Amino acid sequence: MPIGTVVEKGSNVIVYDEKGRTIFTKSRGSKTEDGLKGYTATTVSIRHGSSIITYDDKGRTLFTKNA
């Protein structure tokens, strides 16, 4: 299902589909530079500590790279 919207709320990044239903939630980390870095219809990238993790539209990790 395509990603519609992604928002940071508290210590989480919440991913919604095009109809506004929650697809998955991930931790945003605790540092000020942590959190949502960007998203497309099929991926979400979140910085968590020294890594940027990219997830698919089901919340599975596609890859991790150093920030």
Backbone as CSV, one residue per row, in Angstrom:
resi,resn,N_x,N_y,N_z,CA_x,CA_y,CA_z,C_x,C_y,C_z
1,MET,0.841,-1.180,0.000,0.000,0.000,0.000,0.883,1.239,0.000
2,PRO,0.644,2.213,-0.864,1.482,3.410,-0.936,1.438,4.243,0.342
3,ILE,2.554,4.869,0.636,2.662,5.772,1.774,2.018,7.097,1.382
4,GLY,1.136,7.596,2.241,0.471,8.859,1.962,1.102,10.018,2.702
5,THR,1.285,9.859,4.008,1.807,10.919,4.862,2.672,10.298,5.944
6,VAL,3.703,11.033,6.363,4.553,10.597,7.468,4.729,11.794,8.398
7,VAL,4.509,11.590,9.701,4.643,12.674,10.668,5.454,12.209,11.871
8,GLU,6.116,13.181,12.505,6.786,12.923,13.778,5.819,13.334,14.872
9,LYS,5.653,12.454,15.839,4.772,12.745,16.965,5.455,12.238,18.221
10,GLY,5.877,13.151,19.056,6.613,12.762,20.253,7.909,12.083,19.875
11,SER,8.132,10.895,20.370,9.368,10.169,20.091,9.203,9.160,18.949
12,ASN,8.122,9.291,18.191,7.848,8.345,17.112,7.696,9.010,15.756
13,VAL,7.911,8.209,14.724,7.597,8.592,13.354,6.452,7.675,12.940
14,ILE,5.328,8.271,12.549,4.136,7.493,12.214,3.888,7.592,10.715
15,VAL,3.700,6.437,10.094,3.520,6.348,8.644,2.067,5.976,8.361
16,TYR,1.423,6.789,7.504,0.020,6.588,7.154,-0.102,6.262,5.672
17,ASP,-1.148,5.505,5.338,-1.419,5.234,3.929,-2.209,6.402,3.330
18,GLU,-2.605,6.262,2.085,-3.310,7.338,1.395,-4.699,7.621,1.965
19,LYS,-5.238,6.673,2.737,-6.555,6.856,3.351,-6.460,7.307,4.801
20,GLY,-5.236,7.567,5.281,-5.039,8.046,6.639,-4.943,6.962,7.694
21,ARG,-4.840,5.706,7.287,-4.692,4.608,8.241,-3.215,4.409,8.567
22,THR,-2.925,4.123,9.821,-1.542,3.885,10.241,-1.028,2.590,9.629
23,ILE,0.131,2.691,8.964,0.780,1.508,8.396,1.772,0.945,9.415
24,PHE,2.650,1.823,9.936,3.599,1.407,10.970,4.121,2.622,11.714
25,THR,4.743,2.365,12.858,5.340,3.399,13.701,6.758,2.972,14.039
26,LYS,7.693,3.929,13.985,9.088,3.658,14.344,9.570,4.737,15.306
27,SER,10.544,4.379,16.129,11.160,5.336,17.036,11.959,6.360,16.241
28,ARG,11.945,7.614,16.681,12.698,8.655,15.995,14.076,8.880,16.614
29,GLY,14.383,8.235,17.710,15.650,8.461,18.395,15.503,9.598,19.384
30,SER,16.554,9.868,20.138,16.449,10.862,21.208,17.288,12.111,20.991
31,LYS,18.153,12.116,20.003,18.989,13.289,19.748,18.225,14.303,18.891
32,THR,18.628,15.564,18.963,17.918,16.602,18.214,18.002,16.398,16.708
33,GLU,19.091,15.802,16.227,19.232,15.580,14.784,18.529,14.305,14.308
34,ASP,18.023,13.493,15.243,17.300,12.269,14.897,15.911,12.601,14.367
35,GLY,15.328,11.648,13.639,13.960,11.803,13.172,13.822,11.598,11.682
36,LEU,12.664,11.971,11.179,12.324,11.796,9.781,13.261,12.605,8.887
37,LYS,13.819,11.944,7.881,14.691,12.615,6.918,14.021,12.774,5.565
38,GLY,13.048,11.934,5.276,12.324,12.052,4.021,11.524,10.800,3.731
39,TYR,10.595,10.939,2.764,9.806,9.774,2.376,9.308,9.912,0.948
40,THR,8.968,8.765,0.369,8.361,8.698,-0.958,7.109,7.833,-0.815
41,ALA,6.492,7.483,-1.914,5.313,6.616,-1.866,5.662,5.195,-1.436
42,THR,6.957,4.844,-1.487,7.348,3.466,-1.169,8.412,3.331,-0.086
43,THR,9.017,4.427,0.370,10.073,4.343,1.389,9.979,5.479,2.397
44,VAL,10.564,5.232,3.583,10.683,6.238,4.647,12.095,6.150,5.187
45,SER,12.770,7.305,5.326,14.122,7.329,5.878,14.112,8.083,7.203
46,ILE,14.665,7.434,8.239,14.675,7.984,9.589,16.095,7.918,10.139
47,ARG,16.556,9.053,10.668,17.857,9.047,11.344,17.639,8.596,12.777
48,HIS,18.473,7.667,13.207,18.424,7.146,14.571,19.858,6.983,15.033
49,GLY,20.325,7.938,15.836,21.719,7.918,16.272,22.643,8.219,15.112
50,SER,23.632,7.377,14.880,24.599,7.613,13.811,24.213,6.917,12.507
51,SER,22.976,6.423,12.421,22.528,5.711,11.225,21.280,6.342,10.621
52,ILE,21.154,6.207,9.321,19.913,6.532,8.635,19.358,5.212,8.116
53,ILE,18.147,4.895,8.561,17.522,3.624,8.213,16.390,3.895,7.234
54,THR,16.377,3.164,6.135,15.320,3.298,5.146,14.423,2.071,5.215
55,TYR,13.120,2.327,5.361,12.110,1.278,5.485,11.240,1.247,4.237
56,ASP,10.691,0.075,3.931,9.745,-0.015,2.820,8.342,0.340,3.324
57,ASP,7.352,0.206,2.465,5.994,0.612,2.822,5.286,-0.354,3.786
58,LYS,5.992,-1.395,4.207,5.460,-2.308,5.215,6.234,-2.211,6.530
59,GLY,7.212,-1.310,6.593,7.997,-1.123,7.802,9.211,-2.011,7.910
60,ARG,9.543,-2.724,6.832,10.724,-3.590,6.833,11.959,-2.772,6.465
61,THR,13.075,-3.058,7.106,14.322,-2.357,6.818,14.833,-2.748,5.438
62,LEU,15.042,-1.749,4.592,15.643,-1.984,3.274,17.150,-1.900,3.364
63,PHE,17.639,-0.833,4.009,19.078,-0.694,4.222,19.353,0.338,5.293
64,THR,20.582,0.286,5.808,21.066,1.207,6.843,22.389,1.769,6.384
65,LYS,22.577,3.077,6.577,23.867,3.679,6.233,24.267,4.650,7.325
66,ASN,25.562,4.923,7.414,26.059,5.881,8.397,25.594,7.276,8.030
67,ALA,25.202,8.036,9.066,24.718,9.402,8.848,25.860,10.352,8.584
